[in-house]
Amino acid sequence: SSRDHRFDRDRGASVWHAPLGPAATAALDAAWDDLAGGPGAPLTLTVQGRSVTLPAFRAGVARASFAELCGRPLGPGDYLAIAGAVETLILDAVPVLGRARSNEAKRFVTLVDALYEAKARLIASAEAAPAALYPEGPGAFEFNRTVSRLAEMGAADWGPR
């Protein structure tokens, strides 16, 4: 292939891996190994008296599934705390979100916004490309901003200045 693998090495990994499957999982595992460099331990953050746990954390890198972070009723404060605690979030198994999953889509938008504002990196596996994740439903127009933010966050020079 004509891909420059030195780019991957410098970045840790390409940032969006679709579709879901063994290759996407292997890419996220490789990103974790590159960036975290060892086994993770749970990190519990306290937000307004509630605890939010990232299942695996090491050296500024956290890994969690979409279900763990967006399938539960977390709010903006929770996502801001997560974004403030990590340099990179590795997010497993982002599904295509139909109209029936508009709450999860809204939480994903809030999570991406928090990571974006914190200049954190997001590496994800997903069922589809960002633009195909939430084609219709409440907030689908606003989701377009999330798609463009994800593209910006995928740039090689993205991250803390």
OpenMM code with the backbone's topology and positions (N, CA, C; nanometers):
from openmm import Vec3, app, unit

residues = "SER SER ARG ASP HIS ARG PHE ASP ARG ASP ARG GLY ALA SER VAL TRP HIS ALA PRO LEU GLY PRO ALA ALA THR ALA ALA LEU ASP ALA ALA TRP ASP ASP LEU ALA GLY GLY PRO GLY ALA PRO LEU THR LEU THR VAL GLN GLY ARG SER VAL THR LEU PRO ALA PHE ARG ALA GLY VAL ALA ARG ALA SER PHE ALA GLU LEU CYS GLY ARG PRO LEU GLY PRO GLY ASP TYR LEU ALA ILE ALA GLY ALA VAL GLU THR LEU ILE LEU ASP ALA VAL PRO VAL LEU GLY ARG ALA ARG SER ASN GLU ALA LYS ARG PHE VAL THR LEU VAL ASP ALA LEU TYR GLU ALA LYS ALA ARG LEU ILE ALA SER ALA GLU ALA ALA PRO ALA ALA LEU TYR PRO GLU GLY PRO GLY ALA PHE GLU PHE ASN ARG THR VAL SER ARG LEU ALA GLU MET GLY ALA ALA ASP TRP GLY PRO ARG".split()
positions = [
    Vec3(0.0840, -0.1197, 0.0000),
    Vec3(0.0000, 0.0000, 0.0000),
    Vec3(0.0870, 0.1240, 0.0000),
    Vec3(0.0295, 0.2352, -0.0402),
    Vec3(0.1072, 0.3582, -0.0495),
    Vec3(0.0992, 0.4400, 0.0790),
    Vec3(0.0368, 0.3843, 0.1827),
    Vec3(0.0264, 0.4603, 0.3078),
    Vec3(0.1623, 0.4743, 0.3725),
    Vec3(0.1868, 0.5888, 0.4294),
    Vec3(0.3125, 0.6131, 0.4992),
    Vec3(0.2942, 0.5699, 0.6442),
    Vec3(0.3546, 0.4590, 0.6816),
    Vec3(0.3336, 0.4069, 0.8160),
    Vec3(0.4079, 0.4878, 0.9218),
    Vec3(0.5056, 0.5705, 0.8798),
    Vec3(0.5693, 0.6590, 0.9779),
    Vec3(0.4674, 0.7568, 1.0339),
    Vec3(0.3727, 0.7964, 0.9498),
    Vec3(0.2652, 0.8844, 0.9968),
    Vec3(0.1875, 0.8151, 1.1088),
    Vec3(0.1505, 0.6881, 1.0876),
    Vec3(0.0802, 0.6125, 1.1918),
    Vec3(0.1621, 0.6067, 1.3199),
    Vec3(0.2897, 0.5817, 1.3036),
    Vec3(0.3768, 0.5650, 1.4197),
    Vec3(0.3794, 0.6949, 1.5011),
    Vec3(0.3948, 0.8058, 1.4331),
    Vec3(0.4012, 0.9354, 1.5018),
    Vec3(0.2685, 0.9693, 1.5687),
    Vec3(0.1614, 0.9322, 1.5062),
    Vec3(0.0287, 0.9662, 1.5572),
    Vec3(-0.0166, 0.8691, 1.6643),
    Vec3(0.0493, 0.7528, 1.6718),
    Vec3(-0.0031, 0.6473, 1.7561),
    Vec3(-0.0956, 0.5595, 1.6745),
    Vec3(-0.1815, 0.6181, 1.5954),
    Vec3(-0.2749, 0.5415, 1.5123),
    Vec3(-0.3575, 0.6371, 1.4295),
    Vec3(-0.4137, 0.5849, 1.3235),
    Vec3(-0.5203, 0.6578, 1.2561),
    Vec3(-0.6342, 0.6680, 1.3573),
    Vec3(-0.7229, 0.7641, 1.3437),
    Vec3(-0.8134, 0.7933, 1.4550),
    Vec3(-0.9537, 0.7354, 1.4445),
    Vec3(-0.9972, 0.6955, 1.3260),
    Vec3(-1.1347, 0.6451, 1.3126),
    Vec3(-1.1302, 0.5126, 1.2380),
    Vec3(-1.1762, 0.4060, 1.3025),
    Vec3(-1.1651, 0.2721, 1.2452),
    Vec3(-1.3039, 0.2127, 1.2250),
    Vec3(-1.3458, 0.2030, 1.0982),
    Vec3(-1.4761, 0.1457, 1.0646),
    Vec3(-1.4557, 0.0528, 0.9460),
    Vec3(-1.5379, -0.0511, 0.9337),
    Vec3(-1.6451, -0.0914, 1.0259),
    Vec3(-1.5898, -0.1637, 1.1480),
    Vec3(-1.6786, -0.1973, 1.2410),
    Vec3(-1.6395, -0.2756, 1.3569),
    Vec3(-1.5957, -0.4145, 1.3123),
    Vec3(-1.5024, -0.4722, 1.3855),
    Vec3(-1.4549, -0.6061, 1.3527),
    Vec3(-1.3144, -0.6238, 1.4051),
    Vec3(-1.2527, -0.7375, 1.3747),
    Vec3(-1.1194, -0.7665, 1.4286),
    Vec3(-1.0147, -0.6615, 1.3926),
    Vec3(-1.0195, -0.6071, 1.2706),
    Vec3(-0.9185, -0.5081, 1.2304),
    Vec3(-0.9323, -0.3800, 1.3119),
    Vec3(-1.0552, -0.3357, 1.3336),
    Vec3(-1.0779, -0.2139, 1.4124),
    Vec3(-1.0348, -0.2351, 1.5573),
    Vec3(-1.0690, -0.3509, 1.6134),
    Vec3(-1.0295, -0.3805, 1.7511),
    Vec3(-0.8779, -0.3864, 1.7632),
    Vec3(-0.8119, -0.4497, 1.6662),
    Vec3(-0.6658, -0.4584, 1.6676),
    Vec3(-0.6031, -0.3197, 1.6589),
    Vec3(-0.6624, -0.2310, 1.5795),
    Vec3(-0.6096, -0.0948, 1.5663),
    Vec3(-0.6199, -0.0201, 1.6994),
    Vec3(-0.7316, -0.0368, 1.7701),
    Vec3(-0.7465, 0.0292, 1.8999),
    Vec3(-0.6523, -0.0314, 2.0032),
    Vec3(-0.6354, -0.1634, 1.9993),
    Vec3(-0.5391, -0.2280, 2.0895),
    Vec3(-0.3982, -0.1743, 2.0643),
    Vec3(-0.3620, -0.1588, 1.9364),
    Vec3(-0.2294, -0.1075, 1.9010),
    Vec3(-0.2130, 0.0370, 1.9470),
    Vec3(-0.3187, 0.1174, 1.9326),
    Vec3(-0.3128, 0.2567, 1.9786),
    Vec3(-0.2910, 0.2607, 2.1298),
    Vec3(-0.3633, 0.1759, 2.2033),
    Vec3(-0.3446, 0.1691, 2.3485),
    Vec3(-0.1996, 0.1324, 2.3812),
    Vec3(-0.1469, 0.0283, 2.3163),
    Vec3(-0.0099, -0.0152, 2.3444),
    Vec3(0.0897, 0.0959, 2.3152),
    Vec3(0.0706, 0.1654, 2.2020),
    Vec3(0.1602, 0.2752, 2.1641),
    Vec3(0.1551, 0.3897, 2.2638),
    Vec3(0.0343, 0.4294, 2.3023),
    Vec3(0.0164, 0.5529, 2.3792),
    Vec3(0.0219, 0.5305, 2.5293),
    Vec3(-0.0361, 0.4211, 2.5772),
    Vec3(-0.0411, 0.3958, 2.7216),
    Vec3(0.0781, 0.3122, 2.7674),
    Vec3(0.1236, 0.2224, 2.6817),
    Vec3(0.2453, 0.1482, 2.7104),
    Vec3(0.2356, 0.0453, 2.8213),
    Vec3(0.1163, -0.0021, 2.8504),
    Vec3(0.1029, -0.1031, 2.9550),
    Vec3(-0.0410, -0.1181, 2.9961),
    Vec3(-0.0654, -0.2041, 3.0955),
    Vec3(-0.2042, -0.2278, 3.1369),
    Vec3(-0.2651, -0.1061, 3.2053),
    Vec3(-0.3936, -0.0864, 3.1848),
    Vec3(-0.4631, 0.0253, 3.2478),
    Vec3(-0.5305, -0.0176, 3.3764),
    Vec3(-0.5669, 0.0813, 3.4558),
    Vec3(-0.6446, 0.0586, 3.5775),
    Vec3(-0.7638, 0.1534, 3.5736),
    Vec3(-0.8738, 0.1185, 3.6392),
    Vec3(-0.9889, 0.2089, 3.6399),
    Vec3(-0.9534, 0.3447, 3.7011),
    Vec3(-1.0110, 0.4494, 3.6460),
    Vec3(-0.9965, 0.5847, 3.7009),
    Vec3(-1.1363, 0.6345, 3.7344),
    Vec3(-1.1571, 0.6680, 3.8613),
    Vec3(-1.2875, 0.7181, 3.9032),
    Vec3(-1.2787, 0.8679, 3.9267),
    Vec3(-1.3656, 0.9412, 3.8594),
    Vec3(-1.3739, 1.0864, 3.8733),
    Vec3(-1.4990, 1.1176, 3.9539),
    Vec3(-1.4892, 1.2164, 4.0427),
    Vec3(-1.6071, 1.2577, 4.1183),
    Vec3(-1.6604, 1.3860, 4.0579),
    Vec3(-1.7854, 1.3822, 4.0156),
    Vec3(-1.8493, 1.4965, 3.9504),
    Vec3(-1.9773, 1.5273, 4.0263),
    Vec3(-1.9806, 1.6436, 4.0901),
    Vec3(-2.0998, 1.6857, 4.1651),
    Vec3(-2.1506, 1.5734, 4.2556),
    Vec3(-2.0557, 1.5129, 4.3280),
    Vec3(-2.0920, 1.4110, 4.4248),
    Vec3(-2.1197, 1.2731, 4.3680),
    Vec3(-2.1161, 1.2601, 4.2349),
    Vec3(-2.1367, 1.1293, 4.1723),
    Vec3(-2.0041, 1.0804, 4.1181),
    Vec3(-1.9888, 0.9503, 4.1067),
    Vec3(-1.8638, 0.9011, 4.0498),
    Vec3(-1.8848, 0.8513, 3.9072),
    Vec3(-1.7881, 0.8844, 3.8238),
    Vec3(-1.7855, 0.8411, 3.6846),
    Vec3(-1.6546, 0.7650, 3.6673),
    Vec3(-1.6633, 0.6407, 3.6221),
    Vec3(-1.5434, 0.5575, 3.6123),
    Vec3(-1.5067, 0.5310, 3.4671),
    Vec3(-1.3799, 0.5563, 3.4358),
    Vec3(-1.3230, 0.5144, 3.3080),
    Vec3(-1.2611, 0.3769, 3.3335),
    Vec3(-1.3012, 0.2738, 3.2593),
    Vec3(-1.2589, 0.1376, 3.2926),
    Vec3(-1.1087, 0.1132, 3.2838),
    Vec3(-1.0401, 0.1835, 3.1928),
    Vec3(-0.8956, 0.1645, 3.1784),
    Vec3(-0.8305, 0.3005, 3.1592),
    Vec3(-0.7267, 0.3279, 3.2398),
    Vec3(-0.6569, 0.4560, 3.2317),
    Vec3(-0.5097, 0.4327, 3.2624),
    Vec3(-0.4231, 0.4962, 3.1849),
    Vec3(-0.2801, 0.4929, 3.2117),
    Vec3(-0.2145, 0.6038, 3.1304),
    Vec3(-0.1269, 0.6791, 3.1953),
    Vec3(-0.0416, 0.7770, 3.1267),
    Vec3(-0.1209, 0.8743, 3.0391),
    Vec3(-0.2338, 0.9222, 3.0903),
    Vec3(-0.3122, 1.0208, 3.0166),
    Vec3(-0.4046, 0.9630, 2.9111),
    Vec3(-0.4051, 0.8306, 2.8984),
    Vec3(-0.4871, 0.7640, 2.7971),
    Vec3(-0.5966, 0.6841, 2.8664),
    Vec3(-0.7202, 0.7014, 2.8215),
    Vec3(-0.8325, 0.6245, 2.8759),
    Vec3(-0.8946, 0.5428, 2.7638),
    Vec3(-0.9516, 0.4285, 2.8025),
    Vec3(-1.0245, 0.3467, 2.7051),
    Vec3(-1.1578, 0.3071, 2.7656),
    Vec3(-1.2624, 0.3231, 2.6860),
    Vec3(-1.3973, 0.2883, 2.7299),
    Vec3(-1.4796, 0.2565, 2.6063),
    Vec3(-1.5923, 0.1924, 2.6270),
    Vec3(-1.6820, 0.1656, 2.5147),
    Vec3(-1.7843, 0.2780, 2.5023),
    Vec3(-1.8414, 0.2895, 2.3835),
    Vec3(-1.9495, 0.3852, 2.3621),
    Vec3(-2.0615, 0.3598, 2.4624),
    Vec3(-2.0951, 0.2322, 2.4846),
    Vec3(-2.2037, 0.1988, 2.5780),
    Vec3(-2.1736, 0.2507, 2.7183),
    Vec3(-2.0468, 0.2408, 2.7596),
    Vec3(-2.0096, 0.2849, 2.8947),
    Vec3(-2.0184, 0.4365, 2.9100),
    Vec3(-1.9861, 0.5107, 2.8039),
    Vec3(-1.9823, 0.6568, 2.8161),
    Vec3(-2.1060, 0.7266, 2.7613),
    Vec3(-2.1713, 0.6696, 2.6620),
    Vec3(-2.2856, 0.7375, 2.6006),
    Vec3(-2.4158, 0.6600, 2.6154),
    Vec3(-2.4082, 0.5374, 2.6616),
    Vec3(-2.5279, 0.4568, 2.6807),
    Vec3(-2.5881, 0.4746, 2.8187),
    Vec3(-2.5211, 0.5518, 2.9027),
    Vec3(-2.5699, 0.5803, 3.0379),
    Vec3(-2.6015, 0.7288, 3.0467),
    Vec3(-2.6871, 0.7676, 3.1414),
    Vec3(-2.7279, 0.9091, 3.1492),
    Vec3(-2.6216, 0.9987, 3.2121),
    Vec3(-2.5121, 1.0194, 3.1402),
    Vec3(-2.4101, 1.1143, 3.1839),
    Vec3(-2.4436, 1.2512, 3.1253),
    Vec3(-2.3981, 1.3558, 3.1925),
    Vec3(-2.4274, 1.4914, 3.1479),
    Vec3(-2.3017, 1.5677, 3.1112),
    Vec3(-2.3184, 1.6935, 3.0693),
    Vec3(-2.2039, 1.7742, 3.0265),
    Vec3(-2.0918, 1.7802, 3.1300),
    Vec3(-2.1275, 1.7925, 3.2583),
    Vec3(-2.0244, 1.7988, 3.3624),
    Vec3(-1.9390, 1.6736, 3.3669),
    Vec3(-2.0033, 1.5593, 3.3446),
    Vec3(-1.9308, 1.4321, 3.3433),
    Vec3(-1.8316, 1.4288, 3.2271),
    Vec3(-1.8783, 1.4705, 3.1106),
    Vec3(-1.7918, 1.4661, 2.9926),
    Vec3(-1.6792, 1.5690, 3.0026),
    Vec3(-1.7067, 1.6843, 3.0636),
    Vec3(-1.6002, 1.7832, 3.0848),
    Vec3(-1.4943, 1.7272, 3.1789),
    Vec3(-1.5367, 1.6555, 3.2835),
    Vec3(-1.4413, 1.5952, 3.3772),
    Vec3(-1.3558, 1.4898, 3.3068),
    Vec3(-1.4198, 1.4078, 3.2237),
    Vec3(-1.3460, 1.3063, 3.1483),
    Vec3(-1.2443, 1.3736, 3.0565),
    Vec3(-1.2901, 1.4745, 2.9820),
    Vec3(-1.2018, 1.5432, 2.8870),
    Vec3(-1.0859, 1.6111, 2.9587),
    Vec3(-1.1111, 1.6601, 3.0802),
    Vec3(-1.0054, 1.7251, 3.1563),
    Vec3(-0.9038, 1.6281, 3.2130),
    Vec3(-0.9417, 1.5013, 3.2240),
    Vec3(-0.8553, 1.4009, 3.2865),
    Vec3(-0.7693, 1.3253, 3.1859),
    Vec3(-0.8018, 1.3345, 3.0580),
    Vec3(-0.7323, 1.2532, 2.9581),
    Vec3(-0.6669, 1.3400, 2.8512),
    Vec3(-0.5592, 1.2878, 2.7942),
    Vec3(-0.5018, 1.3479, 2.6741),
    Vec3(-0.5601, 1.2799, 2.5510),
    Vec3(-0.5873, 1.1501, 2.5641),
    Vec3(-0.6443, 1.0717, 2.4544),
    Vec3(-0.7519, 0.9801, 2.5100),
    Vec3(-0.8653, 0.9746, 2.4418),
    Vec3(-0.9698, 0.8785, 2.4737),
    Vec3(-0.9797, 0.7794, 2.3587),
    Vec3(-0.9685, 0.6509, 2.3918),
    Vec3(-0.9900, 0.5441, 2.2945),
    Vec3(-1.1304, 0.4909, 2.3203),
    Vec3(-1.2169, 0.5068, 2.2210),
    Vec3(-1.3589, 0.4754, 2.2373),
    Vec3(-1.3966, 0.3585, 2.1466),
    Vec3(-1.4409, 0.2498, 2.2083),
    Vec3(-1.4761, 0.1290, 2.1341),
    Vec3(-1.6227, 0.1282, 2.0932),
    Vec3(-1.6466, 0.0822, 1.9695),
    Vec3(-1.7792, 0.0397, 1.9248),
    Vec3(-1.8849, 0.1496, 1.9235),
    Vec3(-1.8563, 0.2563, 1.8480),
    Vec3(-1.9574, 0.3599, 1.8261),
    Vec3(-2.0571, 0.3052, 1.7235),
    Vec3(-2.1862, 0.2963, 1.7600),
    Vec3(-2.2839, 0.2391, 1.6672),
    Vec3(-2.3415, 0.3448, 1.5731),
    Vec3(-2.4062, 0.2983, 1.4678),
    Vec3(-2.4905, 0.3887, 1.3901),
    Vec3(-2.6117, 0.4197, 1.4776),
    Vec3(-2.6438, 0.5473, 1.4893),
    Vec3(-2.7469, 0.5930, 1.5827),
    Vec3(-2.8689, 0.6391, 1.5056),
    Vec3(-2.9721, 0.5609, 1.5091),
    Vec3(-3.0959, 0.6004, 1.4431),
    Vec3(-3.1782, 0.6902, 1.5336),
    Vec3(-3.2913, 0.7310, 1.4831),
    Vec3(-3.3830, 0.8191, 1.5557),
    Vec3(-3.4134, 0.7670, 1.6965),
    Vec3(-3.4215, 0.6341, 1.7123),
    Vec3(-3.4550, 0.5747, 1.8421),
    Vec3(-3.3436, 0.5936, 1.9449),
    Vec3(-3.2251, 0.6331, 1.8977),
    Vec3(-3.1119, 0.6487, 1.9892),
    Vec3(-3.0662, 0.7939, 1.9944),
    Vec3(-3.1614, 0.8864, 1.9851),
    Vec3(-3.1253, 1.0282, 1.9831),
    Vec3(-3.0599, 1.0720, 2.1139),
    Vec3(-3.0959, 1.0112, 2.2279),
    Vec3(-3.0309, 1.0476, 2.3545),
    Vec3(-2.8827, 1.0120, 2.3517),
    Vec3(-2.8514, 0.8941, 2.2987),
    Vec3(-2.7117, 0.8542, 2.2885),
    Vec3(-2.6362, 0.9437, 2.1903),
    Vec3(-2.7024, 0.9804, 2.0802),
    Vec3(-2.6397, 1.0704, 1.9832),
    Vec3(-2.6083, 1.2044, 2.0488),
    Vec3(-2.7020, 1.2541, 2.1291),
    Vec3(-2.6819, 1.3823, 2.1969),
    Vec3(-2.5648, 1.3736, 2.2955),
    Vec3(-2.5560, 1.2614, 2.3680),
    Vec3(-2.4440, 1.2438, 2.4613),
    Vec3(-2.3117, 1.2359, 2.3866),
    Vec3(-2.3120, 1.1686, 2.2712),
    Vec3(-2.1895, 1.1594, 2.1916),
    Vec3(-2.1460, 1.2981, 2.1450),
    Vec3(-2.2416, 1.3794, 2.1014),
    Vec3(-2.2113, 1.5180, 2.0622),
    Vec3(-2.1486, 1.5926, 2.1800),
    Vec3(-2.2061, 1.5764, 2.2992),
    Vec3(-2.1559, 1.6453, 2.4182),
    Vec3(-2.0157, 1.5968, 2.4536),
    Vec3(-1.9920, 1.4667, 2.4421),
    Vec3(-1.8591, 1.4103, 2.4680),
    Vec3(-1.7569, 1.4661, 2.3699),
    Vec3(-1.7898, 1.4659, 2.2411),
    Vec3(-1.6969, 1.5174, 2.1399),
    Vec3(-1.6699, 1.6657, 2.1637),
    Vec3(-1.7737, 1.7431, 2.1962),
    Vec3(-1.7542, 1.8853, 2.2256),
    Vec3(-1.6565, 1.9041, 2.3413),
    Vec3(-1.6730, 1.8243, 2.4475),
    Vec3(-1.5857, 1.8365, 2.5650),
    Vec3(-1.4415, 1.8019, 2.5287),
    Vec3(-1.4225, 1.6950, 2.4538),
    Vec3(-1.2876, 1.6561, 2.4115),
    Vec3(-1.2274, 1.7630, 2.3210),
    Vec3(-1.3098, 1.8176, 2.2321),
    Vec3(-1.2645, 1.9210, 2.1387),
    Vec3(-1.2165, 2.0444, 2.2147),
    Vec3(-1.2983, 2.0902, 2.3091),
    Vec3(-1.2619, 2.2109, 2.3855),
    Vec3(-1.1353, 2.1882, 2.4671),
    Vec3(-1.1143, 2.0644, 2.5146),
    Vec3(-0.9968, 2.0319, 2.5955),
    Vec3(-0.8742, 1.9995, 2.5096),
    Vec3(-0.8913, 2.0009, 2.3771),
    Vec3(-0.7843, 1.9642, 2.2840),
    Vec3(-0.7370, 1.8210, 2.3057),
    Vec3(-0.8256, 1.7358, 2.3554),
    Vec3(-0.7923, 1.5946, 2.3724),
    Vec3(-0.8087, 1.5227, 2.2394),
    Vec3(-0.7444, 1.4075, 2.2285),
    Vec3(-0.7559, 1.3273, 2.1070),
    Vec3(-0.8580, 1.2167, 2.1277),
    Vec3(-0.9244, 1.1788, 2.0197),
    Vec3(-1.0203, 1.0691, 2.0214),
    Vec3(-0.9792, 0.9686, 1.9154),
    Vec3(-0.9654, 0.8435, 1.9565),
    Vec3(-0.9408, 0.7333, 1.8641),
    Vec3(-1.0578, 0.6381, 1.8835),
    Vec3(-1.1270, 0.6022, 1.7762),
    Vec3(-1.2508, 0.5261, 1.7930),
    Vec3(-1.2643, 0.4143, 1.6907),
    Vec3(-1.3401, 0.3129, 1.7307),
    Vec3(-1.3898, 0.2141, 1.6353),
    Vec3(-1.5395, 0.2372, 1.6226),
    Vec3(-1.5913, 0.2170, 1.5024),
    Vec3(-1.7312, 0.2527, 1.4784),
    Vec3(-1.7905, 0.1667, 1.3685),
    Vec3(-1.9231, 0.1622, 1.3677),
    Vec3(-1.9936, 0.0883, 1.2626),
    Vec3(-1.9820, 0.1566, 1.1273),
    Vec3(-1.9572, 0.2876, 1.1277),
    Vec3(-1.9572, 0.3634, 1.0024),
    Vec3(-1.8714, 0.4886, 1.0170),
    Vec3(-1.8492, 0.5554, 0.9053),
    Vec3(-1.7799, 0.6839, 0.9068),
    Vec3(-1.8633, 0.7849, 0.9856),
    Vec3(-1.7984, 0.8889, 1.0422),
    Vec3(-1.8731, 0.9853, 1.1240),
    Vec3(-1.9984, 1.0410, 1.0568),
    Vec3(-1.9894, 1.0750, 0.9292),
    Vec3(-2.1040, 1.1376, 0.8613),
    Vec3(-2.2243, 1.0441, 0.8508),
    Vec3(-2.2003, 0.9132, 0.8632),
    Vec3(-2.3090, 0.8160, 0.8494),
    Vec3(-2.3638, 0.7682, 0.9839),
    Vec3(-2.3124, 0.8232, 1.0939),
    Vec3(-2.3522, 0.7727, 1.2258),
    Vec3(-2.4938, 0.8122, 1.2655),
    Vec3(-2.5337, 0.9335, 1.2309),
    Vec3(-2.6640, 0.9831, 1.2773),
    Vec3(-2.7319, 1.0584, 1.1644),
    Vec3(-2.7827, 0.9834, 1.0653),
    Vec3(-2.8364, 1.0479, 0.9453),
    Vec3(-2.9648, 1.1248, 0.9677),
    Vec3(-3.0477, 1.0800, 1.0644),
    Vec3(-3.1738, 1.1514, 1.0866),
    Vec3(-3.2203, 1.1335, 1.2288),
    Vec3(-3.2965, 1.2327, 1.2745),
    Vec3(-3.3478, 1.2308, 1.4108),
    Vec3(-3.3282, 1.3674, 1.4729),
    Vec3(-3.3800, 1.3875, 1.5942),
    Vec3(-3.3643, 1.5166, 1.6609),
    Vec3(-3.2169, 1.5509, 1.6754),
    Vec3(-3.1772, 1.6693, 1.6312),
    Vec3(-3.0383, 1.7115, 1.6441),
    Vec3(-2.9483, 1.6631, 1.5319),
    Vec3(-3.0054, 1.6026, 1.4273),
    Vec3(-2.9214, 1.5524, 1.3177),
    Vec3(-2.8460, 1.6662, 1.2494),
    Vec3(-2.9087, 1.7838, 1.2388),
    Vec3(-2.8404, 1.8984, 1.1776),
    Vec3(-2.7195, 1.9382, 1.2620),
    Vec3(-2.7385, 1.9454, 1.3941),
    Vec3(-2.6288, 1.9808, 1.4844),
    Vec3(-2.5182, 1.8753, 1.4809),
    Vec3(-2.5571, 1.7519, 1.4528),
    Vec3(-2.4582, 1.6439, 1.4477),
    Vec3(-2.3540, 1.6696, 1.3393),
    Vec3(-2.3924, 1.7463, 1.2357),
    Vec3(-2.2964, 1.7801, 1.1299),
    Vec3(-2.1757, 1.8547, 1.1849),
    Vec3(-2.1975, 1.9382, 1.2869),
    Vec3(-2.0852, 2.0089, 1.3489),
    Vec3(-1.9909, 1.9087, 1.4157),
    Vec3(-2.0494, 1.8061, 1.4770),
    Vec3(-1.9687, 1.7015, 1.5396),
    Vec3(-1.8838, 1.6301, 1.4352),
    Vec3(-1.9432, 1.6029, 1.3185),
    Vec3(-1.8692, 1.5382, 1.2103),
    Vec3(-1.7493, 1.6236, 1.1703),
    Vec3(-1.7688, 1.7549, 1.1577),
    Vec3(-1.6563, 1.8398, 1.1174),
    Vec3(-1.5533, 1.8516, 1.2300),
    Vec3(-1.5990, 1.8517, 1.3548),
    Vec3(-1.5040, 1.8536, 1.4667),
    Vec3(-1.4212, 1.7254, 1.4705),
    Vec3(-1.4853, 1.6122, 1.4445),
    Vec3(-1.4113, 1.4853, 1.4410),
    Vec3(-1.3046, 1.4884, 1.3322),
    Vec3(-1.3367, 1.5480, 1.2176),
    Vec3(-1.2381, 1.5596, 1.1099),
    Vec3(-1.1205, 1.6459, 1.1545),
    Vec3(-1.1508, 1.7570, 1.2200),
    Vec3(-1.0460, 1.8464, 1.2695),
    Vec3(-0.9593, 1.7749, 1.3736),
    Vec3(-1.0244, 1.6986, 1.4614),
    Vec3(-0.9529, 1.6269, 1.5671),
    Vec3(-0.8683, 1.5132, 1.5117),
    Vec3(-0.8963, 1.4714, 1.3880),
    Vec3(-0.8175, 1.3663, 1.3255),
    Vec3(-0.6911, 1.4161, 1.2587),
    Vec3(-0.6712, 1.5469, 1.2556),
    Vec3(-0.5526, 1.6033, 1.1909),
    Vec3(-0.4267, 1.5680, 1.2699),
    Vec3(-0.3164, 1.5531, 1.1980),
    Vec3(-0.1911, 1.5102, 1.2613),
    Vec3(-0.1444, 1.6073, 1.3691),
    Vec3(-0.1761, 1.7360, 1.3536),
    Vec3(-0.1255, 1.8347, 1.4496),
    Vec3(-0.2248, 1.8633, 1.5623),
    Vec3(-0.3327, 1.7843, 1.5726),
    Vec3(-0.4309, 1.8058, 1.6785),
    Vec3(-0.3723, 1.7642, 1.8125),
    Vec3(-0.4051, 1.8418, 1.9152),
    Vec3(-0.3634, 1.8035, 2.0499),
    Vec3(-0.3203, 1.9252, 2.1272),
    Vec3(-0.2778, 1.9044, 2.2507),
    Vec3(-0.2388, 2.0177, 2.3348),
    Vec3(-0.1267, 2.0960, 2.2689),
    Vec3(-0.1388, 2.2258, 2.2727),
    Vec3(-0.0353, 2.3114, 2.2142),
    Vec3(0.0784, 2.3305, 2.3127),
] * unit.nanometer
topology = app.Topology()
chain = topology.addChain("A")
for resn in residues:
    res = topology.addResidue(resn, chain)
    for name in ("N", "CA", "C"):
        topology.addAtom(name, app.Element.getBySymbol(name[0]), res)
